Amino acid sequence: MTTEIKPQIDVRLPVEYTDARVNANIPAGPIEQKWSKHKFEMKLVNPSNRRKYTVIVVGTGLAGGAAAATMAEMGYSVKAFCYQDSARRAHSIAAQGGINGAKNYRNDGDSVYRLFYDTIKGGDFRAREANVYRLAELSVNIIDQCVAQGVPFAREYSGYLDNRSFGGAQVSRTFYARGQTGQQLMLGAYQALSRQVAAGNVDLNERTEMLDVIVIDGRARGIVTRDMVTGKIESHLADAVVLATGGYSNVFYLSTNAKGCNVTATWRAHKRGAFFANPCYTQIHPTCIPVSGDHQSKLTLMSESLRNDGRVWVPLKASDPRSPDKIPEDERDYYLERRYPSYGNLAPRDISSRAAKIVCDEGRGVGPGGLGVYLDFTAAIKRLGESTVRERYGNLFDMYERITGENPYKGPMRIYPAVHYTMGGLWVDYNLMSTIPGLFVGGEANFSDHGANRLGASALMQGLADGYFVLPATISNYLAQGGLEKVDTTHSAVQEAVQSVTALTQKFLDIKGTRTVDSFHRELGKIMWEYCGMSRTDEGLRYALQRIPELRQQFWTDLRVLGSGDDLNQELEKAGRVSDFIELAELMCLDALERAESCGGHFREESQTPDGEALRNDDDYCYVAAWEHTGEPSKAVLHRETLHFENIHLAQRSYK
Amino acid sequence: MKITVNVWRQKNTSSKGRLEKYQVDHVSPDMSFLEMLDILNQQLMAKGEVPIAFEHDCREGICGSCGVVINGLAHGGQLATTTCQLHMRKFKDGDNITVEPWRANAFPVIKDLVVDRGSFDRIIQAGGFISAHTGSAPDANGTPIPKENADLAFEGAQCIGCGACVAACPNASAMLFTSAKVGHLGLLPQGQPERQQRVLKMVAQMDAEGFGGCTNIGECSAACPKEIGLHFIGRLNRDLLGATLRGGSTVD
């Protein structure tokens, strides 16, 4: 750490622990039967009654698009919303590598149980067993569904589907479409959604940002939105609301997420009563293109699939000035192969990222500022030929060359870890319902399936499992239980929500200070990367917890947003998002401070094994931390959902 | 590097636009084109001027949000590159760069460089899908698909819907966009039952949106950041002819 630390800061740690409000509602019975039994026990809505129910879906990525399309197919009246100009552009589109499916098409020992096991272990035993088993179970249906939609997965000459391997697994269970798997799955969901729009079953609202949840009689009954072109703020009512609005990596300013990705929908729901779970669990992806300068606006991921054939190394000597081709084999350190011989370059993301940080901290990093490691394809090109490498990764190599101006067929790529995904999110039970009844959360926006670290090719799987299969079933069950009074826009809760959004929007314009939104966002990002990034300490987090409220104070007194609220105003949109990121940042640091153990992507320097691996503390921290908003992020109350491991024994995770 | 940019400024759809000249200093060759616009916007805001609205999101060349005409070329003319992936090292110190929105009747300008591409969504809604109800799918390996077909289908499926093909076309035709989807789904066995109807409906919607006709110039394919080939237009025309002769029926 380079910035001065002031260790005397006193931070109030929460003391009011309670479990009562975070009941996961896990069905009884053996793990293999929980979902099918639950599906039978859940209530159904008669097909002819479904159109009487309105379901709002916010976000049109894999989880939201799939949920909206599927519920519309079932006959519900669906209203879908996205901030992009088209539903097809949700950030799921940028996922590169692949999607896991326990098909065992390779006959290499895969099974639903093994995918379940790998995901629990990969998540460092901080995910809920029942949810993860269901995810593994549904993985096979997802592959079937996507192929039926026309998703052009890679195939072999036989005409059958191809597979590749991914980090954290010893089987080949990843289905892919070159380096554009997310795009192809996304377009599958978008096309299914488009079909329902044409059929009149989905009212699709693009360029519309959700800015609040309407809660009536303790249930989620609608949302407040702002039309990003006209500035019109209005309410939309429904019988259930789904948030599928993605993750919050952009709290770090620099991340691999799209520039528009934000926490606003989930954060505002949190402020209305939805608990936020494990906010400190963030994934730092090991293979991204290093930062090139202060102008940097975002980071670009190079798919983890590259580690199938690329070898990661740094020079043995610190500050070695030689170009990579001048460094002989015996003066290179293939540190992943050395430290993790059985997984080698395919060690999971959290472990690979930390290993890269360690070698760079030792002064052995390469490229400008020493913040980079080599990802070398020389051996693969020699073994397979350049054309095979091009066939597998051509688009990624081209992208690397466009961004860096360097040709990766001629010399190794330089890569460095970057924030990529957030495992934390709104707390949900087994039915993916938040602590606000009627508010469901899918995909990256919820916390449920990845524990403290997500394995590669699992995000697409989870988004689609939630969207195509879980939410349509559990929402039907919720609606079938009835008790939903008819509400209209004259209700005081609706009026209050609309007024508060209107007032907040105006407030940003009225500050008339001197600093731009981006300047605050960059400053926040630096604090978070330094103190709540790849490794965290008690004193660093306490320091951040002092800095963030100061920044928030400056934001609300010195922000400058030009233009007006009644037309397209991209600065105004960003102001709202950054105001929420600043609040979230505080909760993330509080959560990271409270969890004085290392697990997965959350590495506390105080808690490590002698050889530098994350050291969990199962006696004290084997729980989900679900935070309740009570007015201020610093005053959030912690509710603990204890995790029970009945099928997979808690063990120190090893990839050696 | 020092760059001069002439940027199209237009308050809203109904107002008249104009080119405004701005100077951007301290441009690094490692910046992306959009990062250069970011810096320009920070400069404008520091002077109390409303920043330039432009569309962008993933900045990785896959979401299809960004897209402007740079010196007369959609996305700036670098092969297989979206605006967000274009880097300033492709320009020289002292260059004068003109930046305009996509120009097409079917893409009305919303503000500055932002246009409305909803017409593309409506073309897909007209038929750019396979009607596979969730839950109705057979085993994924139930139908082997020749690799050649799958690869070609993928080539069409790569379309990011950015609209560069329309912007590059002197007729503002959407044939490459429409044909990429018709080709993708028509090359797969799953896409056969709806193949005839699909092409008829998508082409009808394309015409209804006010896109121009295709005269096989090929600018669309040259500007396409995913390098979607003109042969997809050939495929569409063949399908359209066949479907029209059959009256949209799948039965010969």
Interface residues (C-beta under 8 A of the other chain):
Chain A: A66 A69 T70 E73 Q84 D85 S86 A87 R88 R89 H91 I93 A94 G101 K103 Y105 N141 I143 D144 Q145 C146 V147 A148 Q149 G150 V151 P152 F153 A154 R155 E156 Y157 S158 G159 Y160 L161 A177 R178 Q180 G182 Q183 Q184 L187 Y190 Q191 A192 S194 R195 V197 A198 E206 V229 A258 K259 G260 S292 G293 H295 Q296 S297 K298 T300 L301 D398 M399 R402 I403 G405 Y468 F469 P472 T516 D518 R560 L562 G563 D567 L568 Q570 E571
Chain B: K11 N12 S28 P29 D30 M31 S32 L34 E35 D38 I39 Q42 M45 A46 G48 E49 V50 P51 A53 E55 H56 D57 C58 R59 E60 G61 I62 C63 G64 S65 Q78 A80 T81 Q85 L86 H87 R89 I110 K111 V114 D116 R117 G118 F120 D121 I124 Q125 A126 G128 F129 I130 S131 A132 H133 T134 G135 S136 A137 P138 D139 A140 N141 P144 I145 P146 K147 A150 D151 A153 F154 A157 Q158 I160 G161 H184 L185 L188 Q190 G191
